[in-house]
């Protein structure tokens, strides 16, 4: 609710559809948390060496999603080209992390959850791209 509340109170034009923007920011924040937690859970697994690629994908995705949420939260001098580039990078990171986590989902519940969150974030980025 806070994201939507802040966007509604922005004194100028947002430069994007408010509902799609709020949904994307919220998805990015959720994905940041999920990927960070999944990476940490992977590090706690006995077979951590088998999860190196997953950990790297988690950390990359968490960083890209956090950056995307931050960029999308700023609207003064909104630059649609920068927003599009950041959203494309986020979609790519989410797709990559979602695929990697899905490959471990049968053995690790945290990877299944993370894959689902990554898919939702990827979709939210695509939806916002379509609305720009």
C-alpha positions in Angstrom: 0.0 0.0 0.0 2.9 2.4 0.7 4.1 2.3 -2.9 0.7 3.2 -4.3 0.2 5.9 -1.6 3.4 7.5 -2.5 2.7 7.4 -6.2 -0.7 8.9 -5.7 0.8 11.9 -3.8 3.4 12.7 -6.4 2.7 16.3 -7.4 3.3 16.0 -11.1 2.6 13.5 -13.9 4.3 10.1 -13.2 5.2 9.5 -16.8 3.7 6.0 -16.6 0.5 4.2 -15.6 0.3 4.4 -11.8 -1.2 1.0 -11.2 1.3 -0.8 -13.4 4.1 1.3 -12.0 3.1 0.4 -8.4 2.7 -3.3 -9.2 6.2 -3.4 -10.8 7.9 -1.5 -7.9 6.2 -3.9 -5.4 7.2 -7.0 -7.5 10.8 -5.8 -7.7 11.0 -5.2 -3.9 9.5 -8.7 -3.2 11.9 -10.2 -5.7 14.9 -8.5 -4.1 14.0 -10.0 -0.7 13.2 -13.4 -2.1 16.4 -13.7 -4.1 18.5 -12.5 -1.2 16.8 -15.0 1.1 17.2 -17.8 -1.4 20.9 -17.1 -1.9 21.3 -17.2 1.9 19.3 -20.5 2.1 21.4 -22.0 -0.7 24.6 -21.1 1.3 23.2 -23.0 4.2 22.6 -26.2 2.2 25.0 -29.1 2.6 25.5 -29.2 -1.2 26.4 -25.6 -1.5 29.0 -26.2 -4.2 26.2 -27.5 -6.5 24.3 -24.3 -5.9 27.0 -21.8 -7.0 25.2 -20.8 -10.2 21.9 -20.4 -8.4 23.5 -18.2 -5.7 25.1 -16.0 -8.3 21.8 -15.7 -10.2 20.0 -14.9 -6.9 22.5 -12.1 -6.0 22.5 -10.6 -9.5 18.7 -10.6 -9.6 18.4 -9.1 -6.1 20.7 -6.3 -7.1 19.0 -5.6 -10.5 15.5 -5.7 -8.9 16.6 -3.3 -6.1 18.0 -0.9 -8.7 14.9 -1.1 -10.8 12.7 -0.3 -7.8 14.8 2.7 -7.0 14.9 4.0 -10.6 11.1 3.5 -11.0 10.5 5.3 -7.7 12.0 8.6 -9.0 9.9 10.7 -11.3 11.5 14.1 -11.5 12.9 14.4 -15.0 11.5 10.9 -15.8 13.3 9.4 -18.7 11.3 6.6 -20.4 14.4 5.3 -22.3 16.2 4.7 -19.0 13.1 3.1 -17.5 12.8 0.8 -20.5 16.5 -0.2 -20.3 16.3 -0.9 -16.5 13.0 -2.9 -17.0 14.6 -5.0 -19.8 17.6 -5.7 -17.5 15.3 -6.7 -14.7 13.2 -9.0 -17.0 16.5 -10.7 -18.1 17.8 -11.1 -14.5 14.4 -12.4 -13.3 14.1 -14.9 -16.2 17.6 -16.2 -15.6 17.2 -16.5 -11.9 13.7 -18.0 -12.2 15.0 -20.6 -14.6 18.0 -21.5 -12.4 15.9 -21.7 -9.2 13.3 -23.8 -11.0 16.0 -26.3 -11.8 16.5 -26.8 -8.1 12.8 -26.5 -7.0 12.3 -30.3 -6.6 15.0 -30.4 -4.0 14.8 -27.0 -2.3 11.5 -25.3 -1.4 13.2 -21.9 -1.2 14.2 -22.2 -4.8 10.6 -23.1 -5.8 9.3 -20.0 -4.0 12.0 -17.8 -5.5 11.4 -19.1 -9.0 7.7 -18.1 -8.6 8.5 -14.7 -7.3 11.0 -14.1 -10.2 8.3 -15.1 -12.7 5.9 -12.6 -11.2 8.5 -9.8 -11.3 9.4 -10.6 -14.9 5.7 -10.3 -15.8 5.3 -7.0 -13.9 8.3 -5.6 -15.7 6.8 -6.7 -19.1 3.4 -5.2 -18.2 5.0 -1.9 -17.3 7.1 -1.9 -20.5 3.8 -2.4 -22.4 2.3 0.6 -20.6 5.2 3.0 -21.2 
